[in-house]
């Protein structure tokens, strides 16, 4: 994993945690992640620089169709409420994390 992607993720995470006390750190599959009220929200995929974030299935499908994201499919199993988004656009990562907070924390 690139130090830049991980650093950017945690910078955004810190901003989100300051705004919403439901957002906290945790682990998923042995890696650090963000949670909302204890539920999984997001992480940086350990094999790439991609943000993996939980969103409604229709939003995930739209992001994939628009070429902004890819299905998240560890070990070949597609998780329909999870999307992987390439590193590069911090504003997109922030927006998707905010959407994820609304969805997960609903």
MOPAC internal coordinates of N, CA, C and O (Angstrom, degrees):
PM7 1SCF
backbone

  N    0.0000 0     0.00 0     0.00 0    0    0    0
  C    1.4438 1     0.00 0     0.00 0    1    0    0
  C    1.5222 1   108.71 1     0.00 0    2    1    0
  O    1.2310 1   121.26 1   -40.09 1    3    2    1
  N    1.2867 1   115.20 1   139.91 1    3    2    1
  C    1.4602 1   120.45 1   178.18 1    5    3    2
  C    1.5176 1   110.42 1   -73.46 1    6    5    3
  O    1.2310 1   121.58 1   -42.04 1    7    6    5
  N    1.2984 1   114.59 1   137.96 1    7    6    5
  C    1.4651 1   119.53 1   177.30 1    9    7    6
  C    1.5248 1   110.19 1   -61.17 1   10    9    7
  O    1.2310 1   119.95 1   143.67 1   11   10    9
  N    1.3371 1   117.69 1   -36.33 1   11   10    9
  C    1.4603 1   121.52 1  -179.02 1   13   11   10
  C    1.5290 1   112.13 1   -61.94 1   14   13   11
  O    1.2310 1   120.21 1   134.39 1   15   14   13
  N    1.3370 1   117.20 1   -45.61 1   15   14   13
  C    1.4612 1   121.08 1  -179.45 1   17   15   14
  C    1.5214 1   111.12 1   -63.85 1   18   17   15
  O    1.2310 1   120.96 1   132.95 1   19   18   17
  N    1.3172 1   115.77 1   -47.05 1   19   18   17
  C    1.4601 1   119.94 1   179.89 1   21   19   18
  C    1.5328 1   110.74 1   -63.21 1   22   21   19
  O    1.2310 1   120.78 1   136.76 1   23   22   21
  N    1.3303 1   116.10 1   -43.24 1   23   22   21
  C    1.4595 1   120.40 1   179.32 1   25   23   22
  C    1.5225 1   110.99 1   -62.03 1   26   25   23
  O    1.2310 1   120.47 1   136.30 1   27   26   25
  N    1.3262 1   116.72 1   -43.70 1   27   26   25
  C    1.4717 1   120.58 1   179.78 1   29   27   26
  C    1.5261 1   110.50 1   -63.41 1   30   29   27
  O    1.2310 1   120.58 1   136.57 1   31   30   29
  N    1.3232 1   116.49 1   -43.43 1   31   30   29
  C    1.4609 1   121.34 1   178.79 1   33   31   30
  C    1.5286 1   110.68 1   -56.10 1   34   33   31
  O    1.2310 1   120.54 1   131.46 1   35   34   33
  N    1.3392 1   116.57 1   -48.54 1   35   34   33
  C    1.4603 1   120.06 1  -176.22 1   37   35   34
  C    1.5270 1   112.10 1   -73.53 1   38   37   35
  O    1.2310 1   119.75 1   153.93 1   39   38   37
  N    1.3255 1   118.07 1   -26.07 1   39   38   37
  C    1.4701 1   120.12 1   172.81 1   41   39   38
  C    1.5302 1   109.80 1   -64.66 1   42   41   39
  O    1.2310 1   120.94 1   132.64 1   43   42   41
  N    1.3346 1   115.80 1   -47.36 1   43   42   41
  C    1.4647 1   120.20 1   178.22 1   45   43   42
  C    1.5225 1   109.57 1   -64.15 1   46   45   43
  O    1.2310 1   120.25 1   137.84 1   47   46   45
  N    1.3288 1   117.12 1   -42.16 1   47   46   45
  C    1.4649 1   121.37 1   179.84 1   49   47   46
  C    1.5228 1   111.00 1   -57.94 1   50   49   47
  O    1.2310 1   120.70 1   136.97 1   51   50   49
  N    1.3266 1   116.27 1   -43.03 1   51   50   49
  C    1.4620 1   120.76 1   179.93 1   53   51   50
  C    1.5324 1   110.89 1   -61.11 1   54   53   51
  O    1.2310 1   120.66 1   138.03 1   55   54   53
  N    1.3311 1   116.34 1   -41.97 1   55   54   53
  C    1.4704 1   120.55 1   177.53 1   57   55   54
  C    1.5253 1   110.91 1   -62.38 1   58   57   55
  O    1.2310 1   120.70 1   136.82 1   59   58   57
  N    1.3290 1   116.27 1   -43.18 1   59   58   57
  C    1.4582 1   120.54 1  -178.65 1   61   59   58
  C    1.5245 1   111.61 1   -68.48 1   62   61   59
  O    1.2310 1   120.42 1   142.06 1   63   62   61
  N    1.3228 1   116.80 1   -37.94 1   63   62   61
  C    1.4611 1   120.80 1   178.12 1   65   63   62
  C    1.5229 1   110.88 1   -64.96 1   66   65   63
  O    1.2310 1   120.38 1   144.75 1   67   66   65
  N    1.3287 1   116.88 1   -35.25 1   67   66   65
  C    1.4615 1   120.74 1   179.19 1   69   67   66
  C    1.5288 1   111.05 1   -67.68 1   70   69   67
  O    1.2310 1   120.25 1   151.14 1   71   70   69
  N    1.3241 1   117.13 1   -28.86 1   71   70   69
  C    1.4667 1   121.97 1  -178.60 1   73   71   70
  C    1.5284 1   113.40 1   -87.67 1   74   73   71
  O    1.2310 1   120.51 1   153.07 1   75   74   73
  N    1.3353 1   116.62 1   -26.93 1   75   74   73
  C    1.4647 1   120.56 1  -171.53 1   77   75   74
  C    1.5244 1   108.91 1  -140.76 1   78   77   75
  O    1.2310 1   120.36 1   -69.42 1   79   78   77
  N    1.3133 1   116.91 1   110.58 1   79   78   77
  C    1.4694 1   119.83 1  -175.73 1   81   79   78
  C    1.5322 1   113.30 1   -72.71 1   82   81   79
  O    1.2310 1   119.82 1   175.13 1   83   82   81
  N    1.3284 1   117.95 1    -4.87 1   83   82   81
  C    1.4711 1   120.50 1   174.37 1   85   83   82
  C    1.5250 1   111.47 1   -76.98 1   86   85   83
  O    1.2310 1   120.36 1   161.18 1   87   86   85
  N    1.3417 1   116.92 1   -18.82 1   87   86   85
  C    1.4640 1   122.26 1  -176.50 1   89   87   86
  C    1.5259 1   108.96 1   -86.72 1   90   89   87
  O    1.2310 1   120.97 1   -53.65 1   91   90   89
  N    1.3255 1   115.75 1   126.35 1   91   90   89
  C    1.4551 1   120.84 1  -179.70 1   93   91   90
  C    1.5130 1   111.52 1  -148.12 1   94   93   91
  O    1.2310 1   121.25 1    -6.31 1   95   94   93
  N    1.3031 1   115.22 1   173.69 1   95   94   93
  C    1.4543 1   121.15 1  -179.67 1   97   95   94
  C    1.5192 1   110.55 1   -91.83 1   98   97   95
  O    1.2310 1   121.39 1   -25.00 1   99   98   97
  N    1.3074 1   114.95 1   155.00 1   99   98   97
  C    1.4510 1   121.83 1   177.73 1  101   99   98
  C    1.5024 1   109.10 1  -163.29 1  102  101   99
  O    1.2310 1   120.31 1    19.82 1  103  102  101
  N    1.3209 1   117.01 1  -160.18 1  103  102  101
  C    1.4499 1   121.71 1   176.44 1  105  103  102
  C    1.5232 1   109.82 1  -132.37 1  106  105  103
  O    1.2310 1   121.52 1   -27.94 1  107  106  105
  N    1.3239 1   114.70 1   152.06 1  107  106  105
  C    1.4641 1   122.76 1   173.86 1  109  107  106
  C    1.5262 1   106.59 1  -145.55 1  110  109  107
  O    1.2310 1   120.19 1   -50.35 1  111  110  109
  N    1.2990 1   117.25 1   129.65 1  111  110  109
  C    1.4663 1   122.19 1  -178.23 1  113  111  110
  C    1.5268 1   111.36 1    51.46 1  114  113  111
  O    1.2310 1   120.27 1  -147.02 1  115  114  113
  N    1.3279 1   117.08 1    32.98 1  115  114  113
  C    1.4513 1   121.91 1   177.42 1  117  115  114
  C    1.5173 1   115.52 1    82.23 1  118  117  115
  O    1.2310 1   120.26 1  -174.11 1  119  118  117
  N    1.3376 1   117.10 1     5.89 1  119  118  117
  C    1.4607 1   121.53 1  -179.08 1  121  119  118
  C    1.5145 1   110.09 1  -118.72 1  122  121  119
  O    1.2310 1   121.07 1   -27.33 1  123  122  121
  N    1.3320 1   115.57 1   152.67 1  123  122  121
  C    1.4599 1   119.89 1   177.57 1  125  123  122
  C    1.5226 1   110.09 1   -64.14 1  126  125  123
  O    1.2310 1   121.18 1   -36.87 1  127  126  125
  N    1.3201 1   115.35 1   143.13 1  127  126  125
  C    1.4543 1   120.97 1   179.05 1  129  127  126
  C    1.5180 1   109.51 1  -147.15 1  130  129  127
  O    1.2310 1   121.72 1    -5.35 1  131  130  129
  N    1.3114 1   114.32 1   174.65 1  131  130  129
  C    1.4673 1   121.26 1   171.00 1  133  131  130
  C    1.5127 1   108.11 1  -104.17 1  134  133  131
  O    1.2310 1   121.15 1   -34.29 1  135  134  133
  N    1.3122 1   115.40 1   145.71 1  135  134  133
  C    1.4623 1   122.44 1   176.90 1  137  135  134
  C    1.5252 1   108.51 1  -128.99 1  138  137  135
  O    1.2310 1   121.51 1   -23.09 1  139  138  137
  N    1.3243 1   114.72 1   156.91 1  139  138  137
  C    1.4626 1   121.60 1   172.89 1  141  139  138
  C    1.5160 1   106.30 1  -122.25 1  142  141  139
  O    1.2310 1   120.76 1   -62.41 1  143  142  141
  N    1.3102 1   116.16 1   117.59 1  143  142  141
  C    1.4671 1   121.51 1  -177.44 1  145  143  142
  C    1.5317 1   111.05 1    48.72 1  146  145  143
  O    1.2310 1   120.72 1  -140.18 1  147  146  145
  N    1.3240 1   116.23 1    39.82 1  147  146  145
  C    1.4526 1   121.82 1   177.48 1  149  147  146
  C    1.5243 1   115.53 1    87.57 1  150  149  147
  O    1.2310 1   119.75 1   168.26 1  151  150  149
  N    1.3282 1   118.08 1   -11.74 1  151  150  149
  C    1.4712 1   121.84 1  -179.52 1  153  151  150
  C    1.5226 1   109.99 1   -91.33 1  154  153  151
  O    1.2310 1   120.49 1   -34.45 1  155  154  153
  N    1.3178 1   116.67 1   145.55 1  155  154  153
  C    1.4574 1   121.17 1   179.90 1  157  155  154
  C    1.5210 1   111.04 1   -61.40 1  158  157  155
  O    1.2310 1   120.76 1   -42.19 1  159  158  157
  N    1.3329 1   116.15 1   137.81 1  159  158  157
  C    1.4625 1   122.46 1   178.25 1  161  159  158
  C    1.5249 1   111.46 1  -121.80 1  162  161  159
  O    1.2310 1   119.78 1   124.34 1  163  162  161
  N    1.3341 1   118.02 1   -55.66 1  163  162  161
  C    1.4583 1   119.37 1  -171.91 1  165  163  162
  C    1.5186 1   111.95 1  -164.01 1  166  165  163
  O    1.2310 1   122.09 1   -16.84 1  167  166  165
  N    1.3470 1   113.61 1   163.16 1  167  166  165
  C    1.4619 1   121.97 1   175.30 1  169  167  166
  C    1.5195 1   107.62 1  -160.15 1  170  169  167
  O    1.2310 1   121.07 1   -10.79 1  171  170  169
  N    1.3174 1   115.57 1   169.21 1  171  170  169
  C    1.4569 1   120.71 1   168.82 1  173  171  170
  C    1.5218 1   105.74 1   -95.88 1  174  173  171
  O    1.2310 1   120.42 1   -55.07 1  175  174  173
  N    1.3251 1   116.79 1   124.93 1  175  174  173
  C    1.4546 1   121.26 1  -178.92 1  177  175  174
  C    1.5245 1   109.65 1   -60.78 1  178  177  175
  O    1.2310 1   120.49 1   -51.23 1  179  178  177
  N    1.3227 1   116.67 1   128.77 1  179  178  177
  C    1.4587 1   120.81 1  -172.38 1  181  179  178
  C    1.5204 1   113.99 1   -69.35 1  182  181  179
  O    1.2310 1   119.05 1   160.49 1  183  182  181
  N    1.3217 1   119.41 1   -19.51 1  183  182  181
  C    1.4681 1   121.16 1  -179.76 1  185  183  182
  C    1.5299 1   112.51 1   -95.67 1  186  185  183
  O    1.2310 1   120.26 1   176.25 1  187  186  185
  N    1.2996 1   117.11 1    -3.75 1  187  186  185
  C    1.4686 1   121.09 1  -177.60 1  189  187  186
  C    1.5248 1   108.60 1  -148.52 1  190  189  187
  O    1.2310 1   121.13 1     5.99 1  191  190  189
  N    1.2914 1   115.45 1  -174.01 1  191  190  189
  C    1.4652 1   121.21 1   175.95 1  193  191  190
  C    1.5189 1   111.20 1  -101.85 1  194  193  191
  O    1.2310 1   119.97 1  -155.53 1  195  194  193
  N    1.3124 1   117.66 1    24.47 1  195  194  193
  C    1.4632 1   120.09 1  -174.35 1  197  195  194
  C    1.5227 1   112.89 1   -91.58 1  198  197  195
  O    1.2310 1   121.70 1   -39.60 1  199  198  197
  N    1.3142 1   114.35 1   140.40 1  199  198  197
  C    1.4580 1   121.57 1   170.25 1  201  199  198
  C    1.5158 1   107.08 1   -76.53 1  202  201  199
  O    1.2310 1   120.24 1   -48.12 1  203  202  201
  N    1.3159 1   117.14 1   131.88 1  203  202  201
  C    1.4599 1   122.35 1   173.79 1  205  203  202
  C    1.5174 1   105.78 1  -114.60 1  206  205  203
  O    1.2310 1   120.96 1   -60.63 1  207  206  205
  N    1.3415 1   115.78 1   119.37 1  207  206  205
  C    1.4628 1   120.49 1  -174.02 1  209  207  206
  C    1.5226 1   110.23 1  -135.74 1  210  209  207
  O    1.2310 1   120.93 1   -35.25 1  211  210  209
  N    1.3287 1   115.83 1   144.75 1  211  210  209
  C    1.4582 1   122.18 1  -179.80 1  213  211  210
  C    1.5275 1   109.29 1   -88.64 1  214  213  211
  O    1.2310 1   121.56 1   -54.66 1  215  214  213
  N    1.3419 1   114.62 1   125.34 1  215  214  213
  C    1.4633 1   122.88 1  -179.62 1  217  215  214
  C    1.5272 1   108.79 1  -141.65 1  218  217  215
  O    1.2310 1   119.96 1   -13.01 1  219  218  217
  N    1.3274 1   117.69 1   166.99 1  219  218  217
  C    1.4684 1   118.53 1   175.84 1  221  219  218
  C    1.5371 1   110.77 1   -58.36 1  222  221  219
  O    1.2310 1   120.39 1   -34.09 1  223  222  221
  N    1.3144 1   116.86 1   145.91 1  223  222  221
  C    1.4626 1   121.87 1  -176.47 1  225  223  222
  C    1.5238 1   112.20 1   -55.42 1  226  225  223
  O    1.2310 1   119.69 1   140.60 1  227  226  225
  N    1.3312 1   118.20 1   -39.40 1  227  226  225
  C    1.4621 1   119.43 1  -179.49 1  229  227  226
  C    1.5282 1   111.85 1   -68.00 1  230  229  227
  O    1.2310 1   119.92 1   146.67 1  231  230  229
  N    1.3168 1   117.75 1   -33.33 1  231  230  229
  C    1.4672 1   121.69 1   176.49 1  233  231  230
  C    1.5174 1   110.04 1   -69.10 1  234  233  231
  O    1.2310 1   120.32 1   138.70 1  235  234  233
  N    1.3333 1   116.99 1   -41.30 1  235  234  233
  C    1.4597 1   121.37 1   176.40 1  237  235  234
  C    1.5299 1   109.38 1   -59.09 1  238  237  235
  O    1.2310 1   120.36 1   132.17 1  239  238  237
  N    1.3323 1   116.92 1   -47.83 1  239  238  237
  C    1.4682 1   121.06 1  -179.85 1  241  239  238
  C    1.5282 1   111.15 1   -59.63 1  242  241  239
  O    1.2310 1   120.12 1   139.92 1  243  242  241
  N    1.3320 1   117.37 1   -40.08 1  243  242  241
  C    1.4651 1   121.05 1   179.55 1  245  243  242
  C    1.5250 1   111.10 1   -66.22 1  246  245  243
  O    1.2310 1   119.96 1   136.83 1  247  246  245
  N    1.3247 1   117.69 1   -43.17 1  247  246  245
  C    1.4683 1   121.06 1   178.38 1  249  247  246
  C    1.5277 1   111.25 1   -62.54 1  250  249  247
  O    1.2310 1   120.50 1   139.97 1  251  250  249
  N    1.3165 1   116.66 1   -40.03 1  251  250  249
  C    1.4604 1   120.95 1   178.28 1  253  251  250
  C    1.5323 1   109.54 1   -66.96 1  254  253  251
  O    1.2310 1   120.18 1   134.22 1  255  254  253
  N    1.3280 1   117.26 1   -45.78 1  255  254  253
  C    1.4645 1   121.37 1  -179.72 1  257  255  254
  C    1.5253 1   111.90 1   -61.72 1  258  257  255
  O    1.2310 1   120.68 1   144.60 1  259  258  257
  N    1.3407 1   116.31 1   -35.40 1  259  258  257
  C    1.4643 1   121.15 1   179.83 1  261  259  258
  C    1.5303 1   112.73 1   -80.68 1  262  261  259
  O    1.2310 1   120.10 1   176.33 1  263  262  261
  N    1.3244 1   117.42 1    -3.67 1  263  262  261
  C    1.4534 1   121.01 1   179.81 1  265  263  262
  C    1.5168 1   113.89 1    78.36 1  266  265  263
  O    1.2310 1   119.87 1  -167.56 1  267  266  265
  N    1.3205 1   117.85 1    12.44 1  267  266  265
  C    1.4663 1   121.81 1  -179.85 1  269  267  266
  C    1.5162 1   112.64 1   -89.99 1  270  269  267
  O    1.2310 1   120.50 1   164.19 1  271  270  269
  N    1.3184 1   116.64 1   -15.81 1  271  270  269
  C    1.4523 1   120.60 1  -178.56 1  273  271  270
  C    1.5149 1   110.59 1  -148.25 1  274  273  271
  O    1.2310 1   121.61 1    -7.45 1  275  274  273
  N    1.3144 1   114.53 1   172.55 1  275  274  273
  C    1.4626 1   122.09 1   178.16 1  277  275  274
  C    1.5237 1   107.95 1  -130.40 1  278  277  275
  O    1.2310 1   120.67 1   -27.74 1  279  278  277
  N    1.3237 1   116.33 1   152.26 1  279  278  277
  C    1.4601 1   117.85 1   175.71 1  281  279  278
  C    1.5253 1   110.17 1   -60.16 1  282  281  279
  O    1.2310 1   120.64 1   -36.47 1  283  282  281
  N    1.3156 1   116.37 1   143.53 1  283  282  281
  C    1.4590 1   121.16 1   174.27 1  285  283  282
  C    1.5186 1   106.55 1   -92.99 1  286  285  283
  O    1.2310 1   121.06 1   -63.20 1  287  286  285
  N    1.3304 1   115.58 1   116.80 1  287  286  285
  C    1.4574 1   120.05 1  -173.67 1  289  287  286
  C    1.5300 1   111.15 1  -139.62 1  290  289  287
  O    1.2310 1   120.27 1  -110.20 1  291  290  289
  N    1.3392 1   117.09 1    69.80 1  291  290  289
  C    1.4631 1   118.25 1   177.03 1  293  291  290
  C    1.5338 1   109.55 1   -64.77 1  294  293  291
  O    1.2310 1   121.01 1   -43.26 1  295  294  293
  N    1.3059 1   115.67 1   136.74 1  295  294  293
  C    1.4699 1   122.25 1   179.77 1  297  295  294
  C    1.5261 1   112.09 1    56.76 1  298  297  295
  O    1.2310 1   120.31 1  -153.89 1  299  298  297
  N    1.3435 1   117.02 1    26.11 1  299  298  297
  C    1.4517 1   121.64 1   175.20 1  301  299  298
  C    1.5173 1   116.22 1    84.67 1  302  301  299
  O    1.2310 1   119.56 1   175.08 1  303  302  301
  N    1.3116 1   118.44 1    -4.92 1  303  302  301
  C    1.4687 1   121.42 1   179.26 1  305  303  302
  C    1.5275 1   108.96 1   -96.29 1  306  305  303
  O    1.2310 1   120.75 1   -61.37 1  307  306  305
  N    1.3353 1   116.18 1   118.63 1  307  306  305
  C    1.4651 1   120.97 1  -179.11 1  309  307  306
  C    1.5277 1   109.62 1   -78.30 1  310  309  307
  O    1.2310 1   121.54 1   -50.71 1  311  310  309
  N    1.3301 1   114.66 1   129.29 1  311  310  309
  C    1.4594 1   121.77 1   174.57 1  313  311  310
  C    1.5232 1   106.31 1   -98.22 1  314  313  311
  O    1.2310 1   120.35 1   -72.09 1  315  314  313
  N    1.3296 1   116.94 1   107.91 1  315  314  313
  C    1.4638 1   119.96 1  -169.88 1  317  315  314
  C    1.5240 1   114.43 1   -69.68 1  318  317  315
  O    1.2310 1   119.37 1   163.15 1  319  318  317
  N    1.3093 1   118.80 1   -16.85 1  319  318  317
  C    1.4672 1   121.33 1   177.48 1  321  319  318
  C    1.5263 1   112.14 1  -102.87 1  322  321  319
  O    1.2310 1   120.21 1  -161.59 1  323  322  321
  N    1.3203 1   117.20 1    18.41 1  323  322  321
  C    1.4598 1   121.31 1   179.22 1  325  323  322
  C    1.5244 1   108.71 1  -129.45 1  326  325  323
  O    1.2310 1   120.66 1   -43.09 1  327  326  325
  N    1.3232 1   116.35 1   136.91 1  327  326  325
  C    1.4613 1   121.74 1   178.52 1  329  327  326
  C    1.5266 1   108.97 1  -127.99 1  330  329  327
  O    1.2310 1   120.93 1   -33.40 1  331  330  329
  N    1.3265 1   115.83 1   146.60 1  331  330  329
  C    1.4595 1   122.09 1   177.09 1  333  331  330
  C    1.5289 1   108.33 1  -110.16 1  334  333  331
  O    1.2310 1   120.69 1   -53.27 1  335  334  333
  N    1.3293 1   116.28 1   126.73 1  335  334  333
  C    1.4675 1   121.97 1  -175.09 1  337  335  334
  C    1.5207 1   108.95 1  -123.06 1  338  337  335
  O    1.2310 1   120.86 1   -52.26 1  339  338  337
  N    1.3460 1   115.95 1   127.74 1  339  338  337
  C    1.4611 1   121.35 1  -178.61 1  341  339  338
  C    1.5149 1   111.96 1   -58.36 1  342  341  339
  O    1.2310 1   121.63 1   -28.77 1  343  342  341
  N    1.3148 1   114.48 1   151.23 1  343  342  341
  C    1.4584 1   122.37 1   175.26 1  345  343  342
  C    1.5219 1   109.41 1   -71.79 1  346  345  343
  O    1.2310 1   120.98 1   -33.15 1  347  346  345
  N    1.3019 1   115.73 1   146.85 1  347  346  345
  C    1.4566 1   119.23 1   175.41 1  349  347  346
  C    1.5117 1   112.51 1   146.62 1  350  349  347
  O    1.2310 1   120.71 1   137.72 1  351  350  349
  N    1.3177 1   116.25 1   -42.28 1  351  350  349
  C    1.4576 1   119.81 1  -177.19 1  353  351  350
  C    1.5286 1   109.34 1  -109.92 1  354  353  351
  O    1.2310 1   120.72 1   -85.50 1  355  354  353
  N    1.3248 1   116.23 1    94.50 1  355  354  353
  C    1.4636 1   120.72 1  -179.18 1  357  355  354
  C    1.5136 1   112.70 1   -61.37 1  358  357  355
  O    1.2310 1   119.95 1   146.97 1  359  358  357
  N    1.3289 1   117.71 1   -33.03 1  359  358  357
  C    1.4638 1   120.34 1   179.23 1  361  359  358
  C    1.5197 1   110.84 1   -66.06 1  362  361  359
  O    1.2310 1   120.38 1   140.40 1  363  362  361
  N    1.3376 1   116.88 1   -39.60 1  363  362  361
  C    1.4655 1   120.03 1   177.54 1  365  363  362
  C    1.5246 1   109.89 1   -65.99 1  366  365  363
  O    1.2310 1   120.12 1   135.91 1  367  366  365
  N    1.3305 1   117.38 1   -44.09 1  367  366  365
  C    1.4632 1   119.74 1   177.99 1  369  367  366
  C    1.5242 1   110.33 1   -57.76 1  370  369  367
  O    1.2310 1   120.23 1   133.85 1  371  370  369
  N    1.3168 1   117.16 1   -46.15 1  371  370  369
  C    1.4704 1   120.92 1  -179.10 1  373  371  370
  C    1.5300 1   110.36 1   -61.01 1  374  373  371
  O    1.2310 1   120.53 1   133.11 1  375  374  373
  N    1.3247 1   116.59 1   -46.89 1  375  374  373
  C    1.4671 1   120.72 1  -178.82 1  377  375  374
  C    1.5296 1   111.00 1   -61.18 1  378  377  375
  O    1.2310 1   120.36 1   137.51 1  379  378  377
  N    1.3196 1   116.91 1   -42.49 1  379  378  377
  C    1.4639 1   120.05 1  -179.83 1  381  379  378
  C    1.5213 1   111.41 1   -68.70 1  382  381  379
  O    1.2310 1   120.13 1   142.75 1  383  382  381
  N    1.3028 1   117.36 1   -37.25 1  383  382  381
  C    1.4651 1   120.06 1   176.38 1  385  383  382
  C    1.5237 1   110.52 1   -64.84 1  386  385  383
  O    1.2310 1   119.91 1   140.03 1  387  386  385
  N    1.3233 1   117.78 1   -39.97 1  387  386  385
  C    1.4677 1   120.67 1   177.32 1  389  387  386
  C    1.5286 1   110.72 1   -64.95 1  390  389  387
  O    1.2310 1   120.32 1   139.33 1  391  390  389
  N    1.3401 1   116.99 1   -40.67 1  391  390  389
  C    1.4725 1   120.13 1   174.84 1  393  391  390
  C    1.5226 1   110.38 1   -61.03 1  394  393  391
  O    1.2310 1   121.06 1   137.40 1  395  394  393
  N    1.3238 1   115.58 1   -42.60 1  395  394  393
  C    1.4542 1   120.36 1  -179.78 1  397  395  394
  C    1.5162 1   112.45 1   -62.71 1  398  397  395
  O    1.2310 1   120.49 1   140.59 1  399  398  397
  N    1.3224 1   116.66 1   -39.41 1  399  398  397
  C    1.4732 1   120.53 1   177.32 1  401  399  398
  C    1.5264 1   109.89 1   -59.94 1  402  401  399
  O    1.2310 1   120.61 1   135.31 1  403  402  401
  N    1.3192 1   116.44 1   -44.69 1  403  402  401
  C    1.4667 1   120.68 1   178.77 1  405  403  402
  C    1.5384 1   110.59 1   -62.86 1  406  405  403
  O    1.2310 1   120.54 1   136.67 1  407  406  405
  N    1.3223 1   116.57 1   -43.33 1  407  406  405
  C    1.4637 1   120.77 1  -178.86 1  409  407  406
  C    1.5319 1   111.75 1   -68.12 1  410  409  407
  O    1.2310 1   120.33 1   127.37 1  411  410  409
  N    1.2961 1   116.98 1   -52.63 1  411  410  409
  C    1.4673 1   121.40 1  -176.27 1  413  411  410
  C    1.5230 1   111.36 1   -69.61 1  414  413  411
  O    1.2310 1   121.12 1   138.86 1  415  414  413
  N    1.3243 1   115.47 1   -41.14 1  415  414  413
  C    1.4650 1   119.73 1  -177.03 1  417  415  414
  C    1.5031 1   114.56 1   -83.25 1  418  417  415
  O    1.2310 1   121.48 1   169.29 1  419  418  417
  N    1.3663 1   114.78 1   -10.71 1  419  418  417
  C    1.4431 1   126.20 1  -179.23 1  421  419  418
  C    1.4254 1   119.78 1    -4.77 1  422  421  419
  O    1.2310 1   120.10 1   180.00 1  423  422  421

